C-alpha cells in the first residue's frame, strides 16, 4: 500500500545561489520570502512597503490611480 503520491520534479536550469540577485514584488508573501532571504544573506530587493496600510490604500483607492 502506498500512502504518498510520488511526483517527479525535474531539476531547473535556473539555480539560485549567493551570487544571484533576487527581486520580490507583490504581497506580504513576497515580503516574508524577502525577509527569509535576508536572513540567509541572499542579495535581494523587495517592495517592503507592501506591509504598510498606506501602500494597500494606494493600490485599492480609485482616486489614487
N, C-alpha and C positions, 0 to 999 in steps of 0.2 A: 504494500500500500504506500502510495506517495502522497505526502502531506503538503508539498510545495510545488509550485509550477516553476520549472526551470526556464529562464528567459536568457538566451544568449545575447550578450551585449558586446558588439564589436568595439575594438579599441579605436578611438577617434584619432584622426590625423592632426587635430588641433589640441595640443597638450598645454596645460597651464603650469608654469614654473615661476621661480622667483625673478626671472628677467621679464616676464610678461607684464604688460600694462593693461589693467582692467578698468573698465568704466561701467558703473552700475547706475541705471536710470529707472525710475518708476516709483513704486510704492514703498511702504515701510519694510516690505520683504527685502527690497534691494538695499535699503539702509542697514538692515540686520545682517545681510550677507557681507556688505562692505565692512561693517564693524568686525566681523569674524575674520575677514581677510586682513584687516589692520592688525588684529591680534596676532596673526601668524606672519606678519611683516611682509605681506604682498604689496606690490605697487598698485594702488587703486584710487579711483576718484568716484565720488558719489554725490548725488543731489541730496545732501543731508537735510535740507530744508523740508523734505517731504514729511518729516515727523512733526513739523510745526503746524498748528491750526491755521495760521495765516496763509501758508502755502496751499493748503487744501481749499480755503476760501477763494483764493485767487484762481485755482483751477476750475471751480464749480460755479462761480458767480458770473452770470451772463454779461453784466455791465463791464466787467474787467477784461473781457475778451475782445 
